[in-house]
Amino acid sequence: MSALELTIPAFLALPLLGFFASLLMDGRRERALSALAYGTVGLQLVLILGYSAFWLASGAPRVDVREVVLYSNAHYEFYLDLFFDGVGATYMAVGALLTFLITVYSRYYLHREQGYKRFFNTILLFYLGYCTTVLGGNFETLFVGWEVLGISSFLLIAFYRDRYLPVKNAVKVFSIYRLADIALILVMWLSHHLWHANISFSRLEDTAAVQEILAQHAGSAALLATLLVLAAMAKSALFPFSPWLPRAMEGPTPSSAIFYGSLSVHMGVFLLLRTMPFWEHIWQMRVLIAAVGIVSSALAAPTARVQSNIKAQVAYASIAQIGLIFIELALGLDWLALLHFAGNAFLRTYQLLVSPSVVTYLIREQSYSFVPRQRNVEDSFPRRIETTLYVLSLKEWSLEPFLYRWFWSPMKRLGMGLEFLTVQRVRLFIVPVLGMALFLSLNRD
């Protein structure tokens, strides 16, 4: 194995060791906990930058490392695969830098907070999941990191677990994440049927093999691509799943910045970038991705302007930009999408971190100075259209009631039905067993 291949596993080993070390530390030692967190991520940042420089000097090859086979039989092989290319280099560098900044910021922001240790444990768990997702060389490895991201996201939204609203919103977000997980599981299942193997992302670079699959199994390939887009939409909070993103801002401000302003919310973009060699040959998928991006941006931009909560404003502004990134991907501008991702991630992180100071400043300034309302493009619309647009944006286009009716309520009814069936089966099993036990005990006497 080359030096490039030997180094990649260290990018997962370092955050894994940091996470377990943080679990064993005393929660009262705030300075040591925070130092471990930003020391781990800081060292990771230095390694990534050094590795990326060496990788570029070596000609920027695609590095595919098949690590370990966990299960194998005659028809299927489950193995962990690590993959590094330009997309991975960008996401790893941006993720390491932003996570390092967040851990340094959180050291003082969360001083004497009751869940200080829990916060840094979860941040390190999140970073481990992020690195696993970005470096995943096949759907199975990516899914492991994808799930860790979902779990850590749920824990950070419900960080203030003694309050009702954070826990409620955490469950909402987790349910949307489950939809993305189901779509990704079905993608794995379909990919096994199409290729009759555990497909790695490096094999998707083989244009001839992909074209052959598309020619022989056009319907299944279109379904697989549609599921990929669905998983990306749910993970990146695009239409119609947009309302979960502002609801996820219930956690501490640093976690909102790292999750829903910069890194986690761009995982849908990453999924499309990673699988682009497959779906870019299906023109219907490009139209679908562009349509989702256009609708999401068109609805999120005016919604962001009428929000009274500064975190919700940033959330919808981020959705609008991610919608534009989807359009760029549909047009085949993957390099522009990567640049847009980095710029949007840094901007939203900065906006969320300074949001408490901005609110304080605005509250103070409005008592001393009056700024007249400036005219904008909406003022040129007819009054009825302007009012309608304002009310719809204020109601967030009624997407949350839509999700309640067609997603959350059916899930509740399904859960209650399954619970009822389980109870009935248990009763049908327990009653004969208890009767038989009583009969045997009486006969024994």
C-alpha positions as CSV (number, residue, x, y, z in Angstrom):
1,M,0.0,0.0,0.0
2,S,1.2,3.5,-0.8
3,A,1.6,6.3,1.8
4,L,-1.6,7.9,0.6
5,E,-3.6,4.7,1.3
6,L,-1.9,4.0,4.7
7,T,-2.7,7.5,6.0
8,I,-6.5,7.6,5.4
9,P,-7.5,5.3,8.3
10,A,-5.8,7.8,10.7
11,F,-8.5,10.3,9.8
12,L,-11.1,8.0,11.5
13,A,-8.8,6.7,14.2
14,L,-8.0,10.1,15.6
15,P,-11.6,11.4,16.3
16,L,-12.5,7.9,17.5
17,L,-9.8,8.0,20.1
18,G,-10.7,11.5,21.1
19,F,-14.3,10.6,21.6
20,F,-13.6,7.6,23.8
21,A,-11.0,9.6,25.8
22,S,-13.6,12.4,26.4
23,L,-16.1,9.7,27.7
24,L,-13.6,8.7,30.4
25,M,-12.8,12.2,31.6
26,D,-14.2,13.9,34.6
27,G,-17.0,16.2,33.7
28,R,-15.9,18.8,36.2
29,R,-12.6,19.4,34.4
30,E,-13.9,21.8,31.8
31,R,-10.4,23.0,30.7
32,A,-9.2,19.5,30.1
33,L,-12.4,18.5,28.2
34,S,-12.3,21.4,25.9
35,A,-8.6,21.1,25.4
36,L,-9.0,17.5,24.4
37,A,-11.8,18.4,21.9
38,Y,-10.1,21.2,20.1
39,G,-6.7,19.5,20.4
40,T,-8.1,16.4,18.6
41,V,-9.8,18.4,15.9
42,G,-6.8,20.8,15.6
43,L,-4.5,17.9,15.0
44,Q,-6.9,16.4,12.5
45,L,-6.9,19.8,10.7
46,V,-3.1,19.8,10.5
47,L,-3.1,16.2,9.2
48,I,-5.7,16.9,6.6
49,L,-4.0,20.0,5.3
50,G,-0.6,18.2,5.1
51,Y,-2.2,15.1,3.5
52,S,-4.1,17.3,0.9
53,A,-0.8,19.1,0.0
54,F,1.0,15.7,-0.5
55,W,-2.0,14.4,-2.4
56,L,-2.0,17.4,-4.8
57,A,1.7,17.0,-5.2
58,S,1.2,13.4,-6.2
59,G,-1.2,14.3,-9.0
60,A,-4.5,14.3,-7.0
61,P,-5.2,10.6,-7.6
62,R,-8.4,8.9,-6.5
63,V,-7.4,6.9,-3.4
64,D,-9.6,3.8,-2.7
65,V,-8.7,1.7,0.4
66,R,-10.6,-1.5,1.2
67,E,-10.2,-1.8,4.9
68,V,-11.9,-4.8,6.4
69,V,-14.4,-7.4,5.4
70,L,-17.1,-7.8,8.1
71,Y,-19.2,-10.4,6.4
72,S,-19.0,-12.5,3.3
73,N,-20.9,-15.3,1.6
74,A,-21.4,-16.6,-1.9
75,H,-23.7,-13.8,-2.9
76,Y,-22.8,-10.8,-0.8
77,E,-19.8,-9.2,0.8
78,F,-20.0,-6.4,3.4
79,Y,-16.8,-4.5,3.8
80,L,-15.7,-1.0,4.9
81,D,-14.2,1.0,2.1
82,L,-12.5,4.4,2.3
83,F,-12.3,6.8,-0.6
84,F,-10.5,10.1,-1.1
85,D,-10.8,12.5,-4.0
86,G,-11.4,16.2,-4.6
87,V,-14.9,16.2,-3.1
88,G,-13.6,14.4,0.0
89,A,-10.6,16.8,0.3
90,T,-12.9,19.9,0.2
91,Y,-15.4,18.5,2.7
92,M,-12.7,17.2,5.1
93,A,-10.7,20.5,5.1
94,V,-13.8,22.7,5.6
95,G,-15.2,20.3,8.2
96,A,-12.0,20.2,10.2
97,L,-11.5,24.0,10.2
98,L,-15.1,24.8,11.2
99,T,-15.3,22.1,13.9
100,F,-12.0,23.4,15.4
101,L,-13.4,27.0,15.5
102,I,-16.6,25.7,17.1
103,T,-14.8,23.8,19.8
104,V,-12.6,26.8,20.7
105,Y,-15.7,29.0,20.7
106,S,-17.7,26.6,22.9
107,R,-15.0,26.4,25.5
108,Y,-16.0,29.8,26.8
109,Y,-19.6,29.9,25.5
110,L,-20.7,26.9,27.5
111,H,-18.7,27.6,30.7
112,R,-20.4,26.2,33.7
113,E,-23.2,24.7,31.6
114,Q,-24.7,21.7,33.2
115,G,-24.2,19.5,30.1
116,Y,-20.6,20.7,29.4
117,K,-19.1,17.3,29.1
118,R,-22.1,15.9,27.2
119,F,-21.8,18.7,24.6
120,F,-18.1,18.0,23.8
121,N,-18.8,14.2,23.8
122,T,-21.5,14.7,21.2
123,I,-19.4,17.2,19.1
124,L,-16.6,14.6,18.9
125,L,-19.1,11.9,18.1
126,F,-20.6,14.1,15.4
127,Y,-17.1,14.8,13.9
128,L,-16.4,11.0,13.8
129,G,-19.6,10.5,11.9
130,Y,-18.8,13.4,9.6
131,C,-15.4,12.0,8.7
132,T,-16.8,8.5,8.2
133,T,-19.5,9.8,5.9
134,V,-17.1,11.9,3.8
135,L,-14.4,9.2,3.6
136,G,-16.9,6.4,2.9
137,G,-16.0,4.5,-0.2
138,N,-19.2,2.6,-0.6
139,F,-22.9,3.0,0.5
140,E,-22.4,0.8,3.6
141,T,-19.5,2.8,5.0
142,L,-21.2,6.1,4.2
143,F,-24.4,4.8,5.9
144,V,-22.5,4.2,9.2
145,G,-21.4,7.8,9.3
146,W,-24.8,9.0,8.1
147,E,-26.4,7.3,11.1
148,V,-23.9,8.6,13.6
149,L,-24.6,12.1,12.2
150,G,-28.3,11.6,12.8
151,I,-27.8,10.3,16.4
152,S,-25.5,13.2,17.4
153,S,-27.9,15.7,15.7
154,F,-30.8,14.4,17.8
155,L,-28.7,14.6,21.0
156,L,-27.7,18.2,20.4
157,I,-31.1,19.4,19.5
158,A,-32.4,17.9,22.7
159,F,-29.4,19.2,24.6
160,Y,-31.8,21.1,27.0
161,R,-33.7,17.9,27.7
162,D,-35.6,19.3,30.7
163,R,-37.6,21.5,28.3
164,Y,-40.5,20.3,26.2
165,L,-39.9,22.1,22.9
166,P,-36.2,21.0,22.3
167,V,-37.2,17.3,22.8
168,K,-40.3,17.7,20.6
169,N,-38.3,19.3,17.8
170,A,-35.5,16.7,18.2
171,V,-38.0,13.9,17.6
172,K,-39.4,15.8,14.5
173,V,-35.9,16.1,13.0
174,F,-35.1,12.5,13.9
175,S,-38.2,11.3,12.0
176,I,-37.2,13.2,8.9
177,Y,-33.8,11.8,9.2
178,R,-35.3,8.3,9.3
179,L,-37.0,9.0,6.0
180,A,-33.5,9.8,4.5
181,D,-32.1,6.6,6.1
182,I,-34.9,4.4,4.6
183,A,-34.2,5.9,1.2
184,L,-30.5,5.3,1.6
185,I,-31.1,1.7,2.7
186,L,-33.2,1.1,-0.4
187,V,-30.4,2.6,-2.5
188,M,-28.0,0.0,-1.1
189,W,-30.5,-2.8,-1.8
190,L,-31.1,-1.6,-5.4
191,S,-27.4,-1.2,-6.0
192,H,-26.8,-4.8,-5.0
193,H,-29.4,-6.0,-7.4
194,L,-28.1,-3.8,-10.3
195,W,-24.4,-4.7,-9.9
196,H,-24.7,-8.0,-8.1
197,A,-22.0,-6.8,-5.8
198,N,-21.1,-4.3,-3.1
199,I,-20.5,-1.3,-5.3
200,S,-17.8,1.1,-4.4
201,F,-17.8,4.8,-5.5
202,S,-14.6,4.3,-7.4
203,R,-16.4,1.8,-9.7
204,L,-19.0,4.5,-10.4
205,E,-16.2,6.3,-12.2
206,D,-16.3,3.6,-14.9
207,T,-18.6,5.3,-17.4
208,A,-18.9,2.3,-19.7
209,A,-20.1,0.1,-16.8
210,V,-22.6,2.7,-15.7
211,Q,-24.0,3.1,-19.2
212,E,-24.4,-0.6,-19.5
213,I,-26.4,-0.7,-16.2
214,L,-28.6,2.2,-17.4
215,A,-29.3,0.5,-20.7
216,Q,-30.2,-2.9,-19.2
217,H,-32.1,-1.7,-16.1
218,A,-33.4,1.8,-16.9
219,G,-36.4,1.6,-14.5
220,S,-34.4,0.3,-11.5
221,A,-31.6,2.8,-12.2
222,A,-34.2,5.7,-12.3
223,L,-35.7,4.5,-9.0
224,L,-32.3,4.3,-7.4
225,A,-31.5,7.9,-8.5
226,T,-34.8,9.1,-7.3
227,L,-34.2,7.6,-3.8
228,L,-30.8,9.3,-3.8
229,V,-32.4,12.6,-4.5
230,L,-35.1,12.0,-1.8
231,A,-32.4,11.2,0.8
232,A,-30.5,14.3,-0.2
233,M,-33.7,16.5,0.0
234,A,-34.6,15.3,3.5
235,K,-31.0,15.6,4.8
236,S,-30.5,19.1,3.4
237,A,-34.0,20.3,4.4
238,L,-35.2,21.1,0.9
239,F,-38.8,21.4,-0.2
240,P,-41.1,20.0,1.2
241,F,-38.9,19.1,4.3
242,S,-37.7,22.7,4.9
243,P,-39.6,23.4,8.2
244,W,-37.4,21.0,10.2
245,L,-34.3,23.1,9.9
246,P,-35.4,26.2,11.9
247,R,-37.0,23.8,14.5
248,A,-33.5,22.2,14.9
249,M,-32.1,25.4,16.2
250,E,-33.3,24.6,19.8
251,G,-29.8,23.4,20.7
252,P,-26.9,25.6,21.9
253,T,-25.8,28.2,19.3
254,P,-22.4,26.4,18.6
255,S,-24.2,23.2,17.7
256,S,-26.7,25.1,15.5
257,A,-23.7,26.6,13.7
258,I,-21.8,23.4,13.1
259,F,-24.9,21.3,12.3
260,Y,-27.5,23.3,10.6
261,G,-25.5,26.2,9.4
262,S,-22.5,24.6,7.9
263,L,-21.8,20.9,7.8
264,S,-24.7,18.5,8.5
265,V,-27.1,20.4,6.4
266,H,-24.8,20.1,3.4
267,M,-24.7,16.3,3.6
268,G,-27.4,16.0,1.0
269,V,-25.2,18.0,-1.4
270,F,-22.3,15.6,-0.6
271,L,-24.4,12.6,-1.4
272,L,-25.3,13.9,-4.8
273,L,-21.7,14.9,-5.4
274,R,-20.4,11.5,-4.5
275,T,-22.9,9.7,-6.7
276,M,-22.8,12.2,-9.5
277,P,-21.1,9.8,-12.0
278,F,-24.3,7.7,-11.8
279,W,-27.2,10.1,-11.9
280,E,-25.7,12.7,-14.3
281,H,-26.4,10.3,-17.2
282,I,-30.2,10.3,-16.4
283,W,-31.6,13.6,-17.7
284,Q,-34.9,13.2,-15.8
285,M,-32.9,13.2,-12.5
286,R,-31.1,16.4,-13.5
287,V,-34.5,18.1,-14.2
288,L,-35.8,16.8,-10.9
289,I,-32.8,18.1,-8.9
290,A,-33.0,21.5,-10.6
291,A,-36.8,21.7,-10.0
292,V,-36.3,20.9,-6.3
293,G,-33.5,23.5,-6.1
294,I,-35.6,26.2,-7.8
295,V,-38.7,25.6,-5.7
296,S,-36.7,25.4,-2.4
297,S,-34.9,28.7,-3.2
298,A,-38.0,30.5,-4.3
299,L,-39.9,29.6,-1.1
300,A,-37.1,29.9,1.4
301,A,-35.8,33.3,0.3
302,P,-39.0,35.3,1.1
303,T,-39.6,33.1,4.2
304,A,-36.2,34.1,5.6
305,R,-37.1,37.8,5.3
306,V,-40.2,37.7,7.5
307,Q,-38.9,35.5,10.3
308,S,-38.8,37.2,13.8
309,N,-36.2,34.6,15.0
310,I,-32.7,35.3,13.9
311,K,-31.8,31.6,13.9
312,A,-34.8,30.9,11.7
313,Q,-33.7,33.7,9.3
314,V,-30.3,32.1,9.0
315,A,-31.8,28.6,8.5
316,Y,-34.1,29.6,5.6
317,A,-31.3,31.7,4.1
318,S,-29.1,28.6,4.1
319,I,-31.9,26.5,2.5
320,A,-32.1,29.1,-0.3
321,Q,-28.4,28.7,-1.0
322,I,-28.5,24.9,-0.9
323,G,-31.3,25.1,-3.4
324,L,-29.0,27.1,-5.7
325,I,-26.3,24.4,-5.1
326,F,-28.7,21.8,-6.3
327,I,-29.3,23.8,-9.5
328,E,-25.5,24.0,-10.0
329,L,-25.3,20.2,-9.6
330,A,-28.1,19.7,-12.1
331,L,-26.1,21.8,-14.6
332,G,-23.0,19.7,-14.0
333,L,-21.1,22.5,-12.3
334,D,-19.7,20.3,-9.5
335,W,-16.6,22.5,-8.9
336,L,-18.9,25.5,-8.5
337,A,-21.1,23.5,-6.1
338,L,-18.0,22.7,-4.0
339,L,-17.0,26.4,-3.9
340,H,-20.5,27.4,-3.0
341,F,-20.7,24.8,-0.2
342,A,-17.5,26.2,1.4
343,G,-18.6,29.8,1.2
344,N,-22.1,29.1,2.5
345,A,-20.8,27.0,5.3
346,F,-18.4,29.7,6.6
347,L,-20.9,32.5,6.2
348,R,-23.7,30.6,8.1
349,T,-21.3,29.6,10.8
350,Y,-20.3,33.2,11.3
351,Q,-23.8,34.5,11.3
352,L,-25.0,32.0,13.9
353,L,-22.1,32.5,16.2
354,V,-22.6,36.3,16.2
355,S,-26.4,36.1,16.3
356,P,-26.7,36.7,20.1
357,S,-24.6,39.9,19.8
358,V,-26.5,41.1,16.8
359,V,-29.8,40.7,18.6
360,T,-28.5,42.6,21.6
361,Y,-27.1,45.4,19.3
362,L,-30.4,45.8,17.4
363,I,-32.4,45.9,20.6
364,R,-30.2,48.6,22.0
365,E,-30.0,50.7,18.7
366,Q,-33.7,50.7,18.0
367,S,-34.2,52.7,21.2
368,Y,-31.8,55.5,20.1
369,S,-32.3,55.8,16.3
370,F,-35.1,55.4,13.8
371,V,-34.4,53.9,10.4
372,P,-37.2,54.4,7.9
373,R,-38.3,51.4,5.9
374,Q,-36.6,51.1,2.5
375,R,-38.4,50.2,-0.7
376,N,-37.7,46.8,-2.1
377,V,-38.8,44.7,-5.1
378,E,-42.0,43.5,-3.5
379,D,-43.3,47.1,-3.3
380,S,-43.6,47.1,-7.1
381,F,-46.0,44.1,-7.0
382,P,-49.8,44.7,-6.8
383,R,-51.0,45.1,-3.3
384,R,-52.9,41.8,-3.2
385,I,-49.9,39.8,-4.5
386,E,-47.6,41.5,-2.0
387,T,-49.9,40.7,0.9
388,T,-50.4,37.1,-0.2
389,L,-46.7,36.6,-0.6
390,Y,-46.1,38.1,2.9
391,V,-48.7,35.9,4.6
392,L,-47.6,32.7,2.8
393,S,-44.0,33.4,3.8
394,L,-45.1,34.2,7.4
395,K,-46.9,30.8,7.5
396,E,-43.8,29.1,6.0
397,W,-46.0,28.1,3.0
398,S,-47.9,25.7,5.4
399,L,-45.3,23.0,4.9
400,E,-45.4,21.9,8.5
401,P,-49.2,21.2,8.4
402,F,-48.5,19.3,5.2
403,L,-45.8,17.2,6.9
404,Y,-48.1,16.6,9.8
405,R,-50.9,15.3,7.6
406,W,-48.9,13.2,5.2
407,F,-45.9,12.1,7.3
408,W,-46.0,12.5,11.0
409,S,-49.7,11.5,11.5
410,P,-49.5,8.4,9.4
411,M,-46.3,7.4,11.2
412,K,-48.1,7.8,14.6
413,R,-51.1,5.7,13.4
414,L,-48.7,3.1,12.0
415,G,-46.8,3.0,15.3
416,M,-50.1,2.7,17.3
417,G,-51.3,-0.1,15.0
418,L,-48.0,-2.0,15.3
419,E,-48.1,-1.6,19.1
420,F,-51.7,-2.9,19.2
421,L,-50.8,-6.0,17.1
422,T,-47.7,-6.6,19.3
423,V,-49.8,-6.5,22.5
424,Q,-52.3,-8.8,21.0
425,R,-49.7,-11.3,19.9
426,V,-48.1,-11.2,23.4
427,R,-51.5,-11.9,25.0
428,L,-52.1,-14.8,22.6
429,F,-48.7,-16.2,23.6
430,I,-48.7,-15.5,27.3
431,V,-52.2,-16.7,28.2
432,P,-51.7,-20.3,26.9
433,V,-48.2,-20.4,28.5
434,L,-49.5,-19.2,31.9
435,G,-52.4,-21.7,31.6
436,M,-50.1,-24.6,30.8
437,A,-47.8,-23.6,33.7
438,L,-50.7,-23.5,36.1
439,F,-52.0,-26.8,34.9
440,L,-48.6,-28.4,35.4
441,S,-48.2,-27.0,38.8
442,L,-51.6,-28.3,39.9
443,N,-50.9,-31.8,38.6
444,R,-47.5,-31.8,40.3
445,D,-49.3,-31.1,43.7
